[in-house]
Each structure stands twice: as structure tokens, then as C-alpha cells.
């Protein structure tokens, strides 16, 4: 199991890393071209809203509903894939048309603090890219199918494909060959190329009539989809609500908050939440076939998630200045704005272990076909965030919004741990495991010490992060030595040689 997980993780992680690095380049081009201006706010809105709406309407719901079905009915998986593409393609094309029709109202809801002229320009730009929604949804359906077949690489490269296409558009705009409306065309082109790359991997054979019978998209599956959709929507609304509130703090505030969130999302996707994606198909299979293996997968998943997220958090908080400088330390963004982004990132990075744990526990709920409980938990967390943000419990300004997100994610994790009931399973045994606790303490101490040394050594930003990444891996290797299962496997292989 460990070897299979490692290979799947490497394939997924490499694709995500390349995609996120391209995302870094994309954000750097935006910051260099537009800085922290009203036009930057519009570009950020144009590039984030389609994915945001897809996340709200689909998010992890597509995988949560389809992956268990693909895994447990492999002989009908291609037929279910065809029906899902048809059903969700028609549904979300219609929804995209509705958003296009009411794009002015959509802008007013998402960024109510925009001035009239700024809102008008944003509506035009958003009207172009709104058609990315059905393309992204269809790619999500194919991704769920590929994951159940342990084909993680092509799906993971989707982010690289679309970000690379957007970068080409940004370069053309920067060179003076077009405006943000040309950029919108490249956004749509990137979405189309991503979908085509995945369809080529599946090589579907279309049988329009025979593939519709029997109907596999039954009521229980669609119910789980709706519940998972609402659950995922609650989490995705955190940055949406925060950006909406940031729009009242003056021009450029939306862009500044978005810049910080992007640098938190990078380690979250590359080093933490990918585990939930890799474990999910296996959790769905073991829940039906082997309860003991299911419990073991949960224990390993939680421990690895905490180890990766805590080490990443310590390293990046310590080297926050170098981390921020690499992406935003040049171009149109000023020194004062850069300092503000650093302050926001320092707070936002505290959500890494919270979001990582929440993501994995949600995967466990969904693998057990319990999508209702995460819905209630995430909805409670969102309501809490709205209350504390509106009452000013943590103060005012962008930093207060980020603190509100940290505390709200903590509440969600606590509720998940309390409500996830598994027979013959105790959370104390997971967190206080003698093969885990000493190892994580050593790993965190080592990573903190070495990262602090790097920050004091005055290396270049790139060299500092490269050294920090190496030391983080070294810390995790030290932690792995405390795992008896791993040591037993290593000794067995050495003895065979």
C-alpha cells in the first residue's frame, strides 16, 4: 500500500507543483503589469471568479459523489462517465448562461465596494470568462474517473495547462498587443485545452443511446452530490466573503488580499491537500472491503497530513520575506503593499494544518458516503466567520479578516474530529502514537532551527527557499525513522539484497 501511495503521490504532486509554479508566474505577471490598482482588482476578479463559481457549484462534490461509484462499480464506470459528462455539461452550460445574463448583479455581490466605472468594466470582462464554468466542470468529471484508475498525472497537469495559456495572454497584454479582453480569450482557450488533454487520456467511445441505459445517476448519488457541493461551497465562500469585505478597504485591497491567499494556497495544494486526493479512492474501496485497512489508512493519512502541513507552515513563516519577494518583490507593487502582503501571509499560513486536516477528514466522511455531516460542519464554520467578521471581534482591516479565517477553520476541525465516529478507532491513539509524536516533535524542532539559520544567513531569496525545502525534506525523513512499519520494510528489503 505504501509503495502505491508513494507513486501516486509523486505523480500528483509533480503535476500540482508545475501547475502552482505556473500560477506563481501568472501572479507575478499580474503584479508586475497591474500592481495594486483598480485594474488589478478587475483582472483578479476575472481570473478567480469562474473557478470560484465552479468550486461553489462543484468543488470536491464531483469527486465525493462519483469516485465511490467509479471505484465500487468498475464494470459500469465508462457508462457512468458518459452519463455524467452529458448531465453535468448541459446543467452547467445553462447555469453559465444564467450568470452571463445577470453578470452585473454577480459583480455587485462579489465586490460591492467597486466604484460604478470599475464595476462596469469588471462585468464586461467577467461576461467573457464565465463560459469557463462548463469546461471546468467537464474536466472535473473526467478527473474523478482518472483518479479511480490511479491515473493522477494527466489530471494534475490541468492546472499547468490553463496557467501556461493564461501567461501567454498576459505576456501579449504586457507587450501591448491587446487588453484584458484578449486575456479572457486565453482563459477560455486554457480551459478547453485542459479538457481535451484529459479526454485524450480516457479515449471515450461514444454510444449516445446505449450508454444512457440503465440510468446510473440515481437519486442517492445526486443527493450526495448536492450535499457535498453545499459543504464544499461553505469552505470556498471563506475567501469570497473575505474579498468582498476587503473591497471596502480602498482600491487595491482585493488584489492585496488575493495575493496573500495565493501564496497560502500554493503549499496547501502541493504539500498538504494532495494527500486527500490520493487517499480518497482507496478509502472508498477499503470502507466496503476491509475495515481494518480503512482505519489504518485514516491513521496514516491524518499523521502524514499533520507532518507535512506543520513543517511547511514553520518553514514558510520563518522565511516569509524571501517567499513573498520571489513572487511579488518587483514590478508594479510598492514597498508598503509588499509589507502588507507579508503580514497577511504570516497569518494565513497558520491555516495550513487546519485546512489540511479538514480536507482529509472530509475525504473520510465522503468515502463513507456521509456527505451530510461535513455540510453541517462547514456551514457552521462559515456562519461563525460571518459573525466574527461583521462584529469586528478580531479588529478591523485585512489582517482581522485573515485571523477570522484561521479561527473558523480551527472550529471546523474540532467539530469534524468530534463527529467522525469510527468503530474501534480512537483519536488519542492517532495523535499520541509513540511512532508519531516523538517523530513530529523532532521534525518540527529541526525544521524550525534550520529555517531560522537560513533566514539569518542573508542568502538570496531563491537560495533561501531551496535550502529550506531541502531541510524540510530532511526533517520529514528524520520523522519517518520513528515509524516502526517503515523501518521493518526497509530492513526486509535490505536483507533480501
C-alpha positions in Angstrom: 0.0 0.0 0.0 2.8 2.4 0.9 4.6 1.9 -2.4 1.3 2.5 -4.4 0.6 5.6 -2.3 4.1 7.0 -2.8 4.0 6.6 -6.6 0.5 8.1 -6.9 1.6 11.0 -4.6 4.7 11.7 -6.6 2.7 11.8 -9.9 0.0 14.0 -8.5 2.5 16.2 -6.6 4.7 16.8 -9.6 1.7 17.9 -11.7 0.4 20.1 -9.0 3.9 21.6 -8.4 4.3 22.5 -12.0 0.8 24.0 -12.1 1.3 26.0 -9.0 4.7 27.3 -10.2 3.0 28.4 -13.4 0.4 30.0 -11.1 3.3 31.8 -9.3 4.4 33.1 -12.7 0.9 34.2 -13.5 0.5 36.1 -10.3 4.0 37.7 -10.8 2.9 38.9 -14.3 -0.3 40.3 -12.9 1.5 42.2 -10.1 4.2 43.4 -12.5 1.7 44.6 -15.1 -1.1 46.0 -12.9 0.4 46.4 -9.4 -2.2 47.1 -6.7 -4.6 49.2 -8.8 -8.3 49.3 -9.7 -7.4 47.5 -13.0 -5.6 44.8 -11.0 -8.8 44.2 -8.9 -10.7 43.6 -12.2 -8.1 41.2 -13.5 -8.0 39.3 -10.2 -11.8 39.1 -10.3 -11.8 37.9 -13.9 -9.3 35.1 -13.3 -10.7 33.9 -10.0 -14.5 34.1 -10.3 -15.1 31.3 -12.8 -13.0 28.8 -10.7 -14.7 30.2 -7.7 -18.2 29.6 -9.1 -17.1 26.1 -10.2 -15.8 25.5 -6.7 -19.1 26.6 -5.2 -21.2 24.6 -7.6 -19.0 21.6 -7.9 -15.7 21.8 -5.9 -14.9 18.4 -4.4 -18.5 17.4 -4.8 -17.9 15.8 -8.1 -15.2 13.5 -6.7 -17.1 13.0 -3.5 -20.2 11.7 -5.4 -18.5 9.9 -8.4 -15.3 8.4 -7.0 -17.0 5.9 -4.7 -19.3 4.9 -7.6 -16.5 4.6 -10.1 -14.5 2.6 -7.5 -17.3 0.2 -6.5 -18.8 -0.3 -10.0 -15.7 -0.6 -12.3 -17.6 -2.6 -14.9 -20.0 0.3 -15.4 -17.5 3.2 -14.9 -17.3 4.2 -18.5 -21.1 4.3 -18.9 -21.3 6.4 -15.7 -18.6 8.7 -17.1 -20.6 9.3 -20.3 -23.9 10.0 -18.4 -22.1 12.3 -16.0 -20.5 14.3 -18.8 -23.8 14.7 -20.6 -25.8 15.6 -17.5 -23.4 18.0 -15.8 -22.3 19.5 -19.2 -25.9 20.5 -20.0 -26.6 21.6 -16.4 -23.6 23.9 -16.0 -23.8 25.3 -19.5 -27.3 26.5 -18.6 -26.0 27.9 -15.3 -23.2 29.7 -17.1 -25.8 31.3 -19.3 -27.7 32.4 -16.3 -24.6 34.0 -14.8 -23.9 35.8 -18.1 -27.4 37.2 -18.1 -27.0 38.5 -14.5 -23.3 39.4 -14.6 -23.9 42.9 -13.3 -25.6 41.6 -10.2 -22.9 39.0 -9.8 -20.2 41.7 -9.7 -22.2 43.7 -7.2 -22.5 40.7 -4.9 -18.8 39.6 -5.1 -17.2 43.1 -4.9 -19.8 45.5 -3.5 -17.2 48.1 -2.8 -16.3 48.7 -6.5 -17.0 52.1 -8.0 -19.5 52.3 -10.8 -17.0 52.6 -13.6 -14.8 49.8 -12.1 -17.9 47.6 -11.7 -18.9 48.1 -15.3 -15.5 47.1 -16.7 -15.5 44.1 -14.4 -18.9 43.0 -15.7 -17.7 43.0 -19.3 -14.5 41.1 -18.6 -16.4 38.6 -16.4 -19.0 38.0 -19.0 -16.3 36.7 -21.3 -14.7 34.2 -18.9 -17.9 32.9 -17.4 -18.1 30.3 -20.1 -15.1 28.6 -18.5 -17.5 27.1 -16.0 -18.9 24.2 -18.1 -15.3 23.4 -19.4 -14.0 23.2 -15.9 -16.9 21.0 -14.7 -16.5 18.5 -17.5 -12.8 18.4 -16.7 -13.7 17.7 -13.1 -15.9 14.7 -14.1 -13.0 13.2 -16.2 -10.6 13.8 -13.3 -12.8 11.8 -10.9 -12.7 8.9 -13.4 -9.0 9.1 -13.9 -8.3 9.1 -10.1 -10.2 5.8 -9.6 -7.9 4.3 -12.3 -4.8 5.6 -10.5 -4.1 8.0 -13.4 -3.1 11.1 -11.4 -0.5 12.7 -13.7 -2.6 14.0 -16.6 -5.4 15.3 -14.3 -2.8 17.1 -12.1 -1.2 18.7 -15.2 -4.6 20.5 -15.9 -3.5 23.5 -13.7 -0.2 23.8 -15.6 -2.0 23.8 -19.0 -4.5 26.5 -18.1 -2.0 28.7 -16.2 0.5 28.5 -19.1 -2.1 29.5 -21.5 -3.1 32.5 -19.3 0.6 33.5 -19.0 0.8 33.7 -22.8 -2.2 36.0 -22.8 -0.6 38.2 -20.0 2.6 38.4 -22.0 0.7 39.6 -25.1 -1.2 42.2 -23.0 2.1 43.3 -21.3 3.7 43.7 -24.7 0.8 46.0 -25.8 -0.9 43.6 -28.3 -4.3 43.6 -26.5 -6.3 44.4 -23.4 -7.8 42.3 -20.6 -10.4 41.1 -23.1 -7.7 39.3 -25.1 -6.7 37.8 -21.8 -10.2 36.5 -21.4 -10.0 34.6 -24.7 -6.8 32.9 -23.5 -8.5 31.9 -20.2 -11.2 30.1 -22.3 -8.6 28.5 -24.5 -6.7 27.2 -21.5 -9.9 25.6 -20.1 -10.6 23.9 -23.5 -7.0 22.6 -23.8 -7.2 21.2 -20.2 -10.4 19.3 -21.0 -9.1 17.9 -24.3 -5.9 16.6 -22.7 -7.9 14.6 -20.2 -10.4 13.2 -22.8 -7.4 12.0 -24.9 -6.2 10.1 -21.8 -9.6 8.4 -21.4 -10.3 7.8 -25.1 -14.0 7.6 -24.7 -16.2 5.7 -27.1 -19.4 7.5 -27.6 -22.6 5.4 -27.8 -25.3 8.1 -27.3 -28.2 5.7 -27.0 -26.9 2.5 -25.3 -24.8 4.5 -22.8 -28.0 6.0 -21.3 -29.4 2.7 -20.2 -29.6 1.9 -17.4 -29.6 5.3 -15.7 -26.7 5.3 -13.2 -27.1 8.8 -12.0 -29.7 7.8 -9.4 -31.2 9.9 -6.6 -28.8 8.8 -3.8 -25.8 9.7 -5.9 -27.3 13.1 -6.8 -28.3 13.7 -3.2 -24.7 13.1 -2.1 -23.5 15.4 -4.9 -25.7 18.2 -3.7 -24.7 17.8 0.0 -21.0 17.6 -0.9 -21.5 20.7 -3.2 -23.0 22.7 -0.4 -20.3 21.5 2.0 -17.5 22.5 -0.3 -19.2 25.8 -1.2 -19.2 26.8 2.5 -15.4 26.4 2.6 -14.9 28.2 -0.7 -17.0 31.1 0.5 -14.4 32.0 3.1 -12.1 33.8 0.7 -15.1 35.1 -1.3 -16.6 36.7 1.8 -13.2 38.0 2.8 -12.6 39.5 -0.6 -16.0 41.1 -0.6 -15.2 42.7 2.8 -11.7 43.7 1.6 -13.3 45.7 -1.3 -14.4 48.3 1.4 -10.8 49.0 2.4 -9.9 51.0 -0.7 -8.6 50.4 -4.2 -6.1 47.5 -4.4 -7.3 45.8 -1.2 -9.0 43.0 -3.1 -5.7 42.4 -5.1 -3.6 42.5 -1.9 -5.7 40.0 -0.1 -5.8 37.8 -3.1 -2.0 37.9 -3.5 -1.7 36.7 0.1 -4.3 34.0 -0.3 -2.5 32.7 -3.4 0.8 32.2 -1.5 -1.1 30.3 1.2 -2.8 28.1 -1.4 0.4 27.0 -3.1 1.9 25.0 -0.2 -1.6 23.9 0.7 -2.2 22.2 -2.6 1.4 21.0 -3.3 2.4 19.8 0.1 -0.8 19.0 2.0 -4.2 18.5 0.4 -3.0 16.3 -2.4 -3.0 13.5 0.2 -6.8 13.7 0.4 -7.0 13.2 -3.3 -4.6 10.2 -3.3 -6.2 8.5 -0.3 -9.8 9.1 -1.3 -10.3 6.3 -3.9 -8.5 3.9 -1.5 -10.6 5.0 1.5 -13.8 4.4 -0.6 -12.7 0.9 -1.5 -11.4 -0.2 1.9 -14.6 1.1 3.6 -16.5 -1.6 1.7 -13.9 -4.4 1.6 -11.6 -4.1 4.6 -12.5 -2.1 7.8 -9.1 -2.7 9.4 -7.2 -1.4 6.4 -9.7 1.6 6.3 -8.8 2.5 9.9 -5.1 2.2 9.1 -5.4 4.4 6.1 -7.2 7.1 8.2 -4.4 6.9 10.8 -1.6 7.2 8.2 -3.5 10.0 6.4 -4.0 12.2 9.4 -0.5 11.8 10.7 1.1 12.5 7.3 -1.1 15.5 6.7 -0.2 17.0 10.0 3.5 16.3 9.5 3.6 17.9 6.0 1.4 20.9 6.9 3.2 21.8 10.2 6.7 21.5 8.7 5.6 23.7 5.7 4.0 26.2 8.0 7.1 26.6 10.2 9.5 26.9 7.2 7.4 29.4 5.3 6.5 31.6 8.3 10.2 31.8 9.1 11.2 32.6 5.5 8.1 34.7 4.8 10.1 37.7 3.4 12.0 35.5 0.9 8.9 33.7 -0.1 7.0 36.9 -0.8 9.9 38.6 -2.5 10.2 35.8 -5.1 6.7 36.3 -6.5 5.9 40.0 -5.7 9.2 41.7 -5.0 9.4 43.6 -8.2 7.2 45.4 -10.8 4.2 47.5 -10.1 3.7 46.6 -6.4 5.1 49.1 -3.9 7.1 48.5 -0.8 4.2 49.3 1.5 1.9 46.9 -0.3 4.6 44.2 -0.2 4.9 44.6 3.6 1.1 44.3 3.9 1.1 41.1 1.9 3.8 39.6 4.1 1.8 40.4 7.2 -1.3 38.7 5.7 0.7 35.6 4.6 2.2 35.2 8.1 -1.3 34.9 9.5 -2.7 32.9 6.6 0.0 30.2 6.8 -1.4 29.2 10.2 -4.4 27.7 8.3 -2.2 25.1 6.6 -2.5 22.3 9.2 -6.2 23.3 9.8 -7.2 23.2 6.1 -5.1 20.1 5.5 -6.7 18.2 8.4 -10.2 19.4 7.4 -9.6 18.3 3.8 -8.5 14.8 4.7 -11.3 14.3 7.3 -13.8 15.5 4.7 -12.4 12.8 2.3 -13.0 10.2 5.1 -16.6 11.4 5.5 -17.2 11.3 1.8 -15.6 7.9 1.3 -18.0 6.5 3.9 -20.8 8.1 1.8 -21.6 10.6 4.6 -21.8 13.9 2.9 -24.4 15.4 5.3 -22.2 15.8 8.3 -19.4 17.8 6.5 -22.2 20.0 5.1 -23.5 20.9 8.6 -20.0 21.4 10.0 -18.7 23.6 7.2 -21.9 25.6 7.2 -21.5 26.2 10.9 -17.9 27.4 10.3 -19.0 29.8 7.6 -21.7 31.3 9.8 -19.1 31.7 12.6 -16.8 33.5 10.2 -19.5 35.9 9.0 -20.4 36.7 12.6 -16.8 37.4 13.8 -16.0 39.4 10.7 -19.1 41.6 10.9 -18.8 42.2 14.6 -15.1 43.1 14.4 -14.2 40.5 17.1 -10.6 40.4 15.8 -10.4 44.1 14.9 -10.7 45.8 11.6 -8.7 45.6 8.3 -7.4 42.9 6.1 -5.4 41.2 8.9 -8.6 40.8 11.0 -10.2 39.1 8.1 -7.3 36.6 7.9 -7.5 35.9 11.6 -11.2 35.2 11.3 -10.4 32.6 8.7 -7.8 30.9 11.0 -10.2 30.6 13.9 -13.1 29.4 11.7 -11.0 26.6 10.2 -10.0 25.6 13.7 -13.6 25.3 14.7 -14.4 23.2 11.7 -11.5 20.8 12.5 -12.7 20.4 16.1 -16.2 19.6 15.0 -15.0 17.1 12.4 -13.0 15.2 15.0 -15.9 15.1 17.4 -18.5 13.9 14.9 -16.5 11.4 12.8 -17.4 8.2 14.6 -15.5 5.1 13.6 -15.7 1.7 15.4 -12.6 0.6 17.3 -10.9 3.9 16.5 -9.6 6.5 19.0 -8.2 9.9 18.0 -5.9 9.8 21.0 -4.2 6.8 19.5 -3.6 8.8 16.3 -2.2 12.0 17.8 -0.3 10.4 20.8 1.0 7.4 18.8 4.5 6.6 20.0 5.6 6.1 16.4 4.3 9.6 15.5 4.6 12.0 18.4 8.4 11.8 19.0 9.0 11.9 15.3 6.8 15.0 14.7 8.5 16.9 17.6 11.9 16.1 16.2 10.9 17.1 12.7 9.4 20.4 13.8 12.3 21.3 16.0 14.8 20.5 13.3 12.9 22.4 10.6 12.5 25.5 12.8 16.2 25.5 13.8 17.5 25.1 10.2 15.0 27.6 8.7 15.9 30.2 11.3 19.6 29.7 10.4 18.8 30.2 6.7 16.8 33.4 7.5 19.7 34.8 9.4 22.3 33.9 6.8 21.3 36.5 4.2 21.2 34.2 1.3 19.3 35.2 -1.9 15.5 34.6 -1.8 15.8 31.7 -4.2 18.7 30.0 -2.4 17.0 30.5 1.0 13.8 28.7 -0.2 15.8 26.0 -1.9 17.7 25.3 1.3 14.6 25.5 3.4 12.8 22.9 1.1 15.8 20.6 1.4 15.8 21.0 5.2 12.1 20.4 5.3 12.5 17.1 3.5 15.4 16.2 5.8 13.2 16.8 8.8 10.4 14.6 7.4 13.0 11.8 6.7 14.1 12.0 10.3 10.5 11.7 11.4 10.0 8.7 9.2 12.7 6.9 11.1 10.4 6.8 14.1 7.8 4.7 12.1 8.2 1.0 13.0 6.3 -0.2 9.9 8.6 1.7 7.6 11.8 0.5 9.4 10.6 -3.0 9.2 10.0 -2.7 5.4 13.5 -1.1 4.9 15.2 -3.9 6.9 13.3 -6.6 4.9 14.4 -5.1 1.6 18.0 -4.7 2.8 18.1 -8.3 4.0 16.9 -9.5 0.5 19.8 -7.7 -1.1 
